[in-house]
Amino acid sequence: MKKTFEVTLSDERLDRFLKDKIDGVSRVRVQRYIEEGCARVIRSGVIDVVRKVNYRLQPEDRIEFEPPQVKPIQTRFSKEKPPEGLKILLEDKQILVIDKPAGLVTHPAAGHHGDTLSDWLQAIWGAERCKDFPDPERPGIVHRLDKGTTGVLIIAKTASAHAALVSQFEHREVSKTYVAIALGGFSEKQGMIEGPIGRSFQDPRRMAIQAEGRPAETRFRVKEERSGMAWVELFPATGRTHQLRVHLSAYGHPIAGDANYGSRVAAPRPMLHAWKVVFTHPKTGGKVEVVAKVPKDFKDFWKECETRE
């Protein structure tokens, strides 16, 4: 849907201006839209397509923005055939909360296009409905879980619910509890891991603790240790990409099966599960708590730890 915005402050960057005007879209996504020609500057009746994210606005400018058309998707998912292992934990007219299975990618990204959770949502909702969301290619997505991570994932079913939930995540109003099986030997049974997280200079596919990164905090509690491994509860105060994996690895306790972040312990997948999420319902304003049972592969691996040397 095309939108027009009046400029009141001069010399503001175009990407920052649009990020503040468009609810529920990240600055990175706004920058991509600008580079794809979705933003036009109207000045003195002349319309110019702007593809530079750092274009400096002038008081006489008006900005016309229209998100890209939804591209036809190629996916094996449908209403009749959802992603294998996906379970619906809660659903009403505003929200859909699922238990995401391991192996399902949340949305298209570099190196993975097609058969994602976003593709399924597009398939069951249709292109016209998806246009209501700030990013039609990621309809309803308000947060994500890594491919190998299982557990609770919240999806907005309306644009208003999407804006409300994104705001909750941005203002740290969503409480999340994860469980992980990690390398044991914790010197403290509970504590806080702090360290700014940014893109790794050595490998852009990975994240790392960087002085220039974004602040990140993870509280942890060790529930049990056996055979050199630990069952850990994790409470992220922030939501940085790969945060739990990076923090545990940097603390000397990489998650079992997570070879990308230093684990030498073989496992069916990275042993990380989003167990519980508590948030405010975008329509009723009531507190919602959703729990996803710890999956069988996780419990089986923990049982195997009893016999490890």
N, C-alpha and C positions, 0 to 999 in steps of 0.2 A: 504494500500500500504506500503510495507516494505521500510524503510529508514535506512541508515547507516551514523553515525556521527563520526568525528574524535575528539579526546579529546586534547585540547591544554593547559588547566590549570589543575594542580593537586589539589587533596583534595576538589574538588567541589562536592556537593551532587548531586546524580543522578536525583532526582526530579527537582531540580532547573535547572540543565543542560538541561533536556528535555523540561521543561516549556519554556525556551528561544529559543529552536530549533523548537518547534511545534506551529505554529500560531493558535490562536483562541481556545486554550484549557486551562482551569484553572489548577492551581497547584493541587487542590484537585482531579480533573479528572486524571491528570498525575499520581498522587500517586496511584489511583485505578488501573490504567493500569499496573503500576509496580507490585503491589501486585497480579495482575492476571497473571503475567508472560509474559507480552508483551515486556519487555526489556531484551536484552541479551548483555553481555559483551564479546568482543572478544579480547583475549590477547595471543600473541605468537601462534596464530592459534587455541587456545582452546576457545570454546564457552560455557559460563555459563549463565543460566537463573538467573536473579537477582530479588528478590522479596522484598528487603529492600529499602525503599525510601531514606534512609540516607546513602546508599552505597557511599563511597568516591572514586572518580575517580582518576586514575593514568594516566600520560602522554602517556603511551604505549597502553592505552585502545582504542578500537573502540566500539561504542554503536550501536547495531542493534535494531530498534524499529518497531514493527508491531502492529497496533491497533487490537482489538478483532474483530472477525467476527460478523456481524449484526445478532442478534438472531431473529428467526421468531416471528412476533408480533401477538397478539390476540386482535383484535379491531373490533368494529362495524362500524368504519369509513372507507370510501372509496372515490374514485373520484366522484362517484354518490351520496354518502351520507356523506357530511362533517359534522363536529360538529354542532349541532343545535345552531342557532343564530349567527354563525360566518359570518362576512361580509368582503369582500375584498375591501379595500379602494384604493389600488394602486398596480399594478403589471407590471413588464417588465421582460426582460431576466435575470436581476441581482437580483432583490428584489421582495418580496411579503410583503405588509403591510396590516395587518388585524385589524378589530375591534373585540377584543376578548370578548366573552360573559362571564357572570358570571357562575361559576361552572366548567369551562374548565381548567384543570391543564396543565401547559406549557410543562412539561416533567416528566418522571417517577422519583419518589423520594421515600424515606422511607414512607411506609403507603399508597402509591398510585402507582399502576402499571397497565398500560393498559388504553386505551381510553383517551390518552393525545393528546395535539397538536402535539408532536413529533411522536406519533403513526400514526396520520393522514398523516403527511409529509412522513413518511416511506411508508405508504400504497399507496400514490399517485405518489411517485417518484421511488419506487422500491429499492431493496437492492444494486444493482450495482451502482446506482447513489449516494446512501447515503455513499458508501465507499469513495467517494471523499472528504468528510468532516472530520475534525479532530476527531470528535466524531460521528460515524455512527448511534448511538442510539439517538442522539439529532441533527439531520441534520438541518443546517440552523439557529439554535437557537443562537442569539447573546445577548439577554437579556430576562428577564422573567417578568410576572405579576402574583401576587398571585391568587389563585383559585377564590376568591370572587371579585377580581378587574376586571373591564371592561376597554376597550379602546385600544389605538394604540399599536400595537406590530409589530416590524420589523423582517422579516425573510430573510436570505440570500439564494439565489437560486443556487449560485456557490461557490466553495471553495475560489476563489479570493475575491468575494464580502464578504464572511464570515470573512476573515482575515482583510479586510479593515474596516468593521463595528465594529468588536471586538476592533480594534485599536482605533477607534473613541470613543467608550465607555470607554476604559481604560484611554484615555487621556482627558476625560471630554469634548469632542468636540460635544456631542449630547445634545441639549437643550430639556428638558422635562417639560411639564406643566400638573399638575393633578388638579382635583377639588375634594373636600371632604365635607361631612357634619359632623361636629364635635360638641362636647359640647361647648357651647358658653361662653360668659363672658371674652373675650380676653381683657387684659389690654392695649394691643397695637394692632392697626389695621394692622400693618405690621412689619416684623422683621426677624431675623435669629435665627434658633434653631441649636445649635451645641452640639455634644456629641458623643464620640466614641461608636460604636456598636459592640457587640460580642455575642456569644452564652450564653443564660441564664444558670447560675449555678443551678438554681432550676428546670428548665424544658428545656431540650435540644431541644425541638420543637419550643421554643420561642427565640427571640432575646431580648437583653437588653442593656442599656447604661452601659458599662464596662470600667474601666480605661485601661484595656489591649486590648480593642477593636480597630477596625479600624476607623480612623477619618471620621466623617459624618457631612454634613451641609445641612440644608433645609431652604430655604427662604419661607416666607408665606405672604399672603395678605388676609385680611378678606373683603369679598365683601358685606355681609349682615348678620345680626343677627335677629332671630325671635324666640320667645318662648323658650329661653334658648339654642338655637342651632345656629350654624354659617355655612354659605357657605364660604369655604376657598379655595383660589388658592394656590397651592404648587409648588415650583420650586426646586427640589433636585439638589444640586451641585455634589453630589456623588451618588452611586448606591448600597448601602448596602442592604442586605436582610431585608425586613420588615421595611426599614428606616422610611418611612412616618408614619407608624403606631406606631413605637416605639417613634419617636420624638414627635408626637402630644400627645401621652399618657403621656410621661415624662413631657411635658409642661402643663399638666393638662387639655387637651382637646382631649380625646380619640375619635376616629371616631365612629359614630353611627353604631351599629350592630357588632362592633368588640370586642366581649366578651373576646377574648384571650388577649387583651391589655387594659382591664379595663372599657369597655363601659357597662353601665347599661341601655342604651337606645336600645330598641328592634327595629330592622330593618330587611328587607328581606335578607340583606347581609351587609358586611362592605361597607359603602357608600363612596367608593373611585373609581375614574375614571381617566384613563390616557387620557386626553383631546387632547393634542397636542405634537407632536415630530418634531423637526427640525434637520436634519442631512445632510451630504454631500453624494451625490450619488457616490457609489464606482466605477462607470465606467466613468461617464461624469464629475465628479468633481463639479457639480452644487448643489446649496442648494435645499433641498426638505423639504417641510412643509406639514405635514399630520394631519388632525383634525378628531376626532371621536365624533360625536354628543353625547351630554349627554343623557344617556338612559332613557327610560320611568320610570323605577322603581325608579331611582334617583330623577327625577323631581316630581314624585308622592309623594315620601316621603317628599321632601322639601315643597310641598304644604300642606301636612298633618301637618307640623310643625306650620302652621298658627293657627291651632285650639288646639295645645297642651297647657296645663297649665304649 
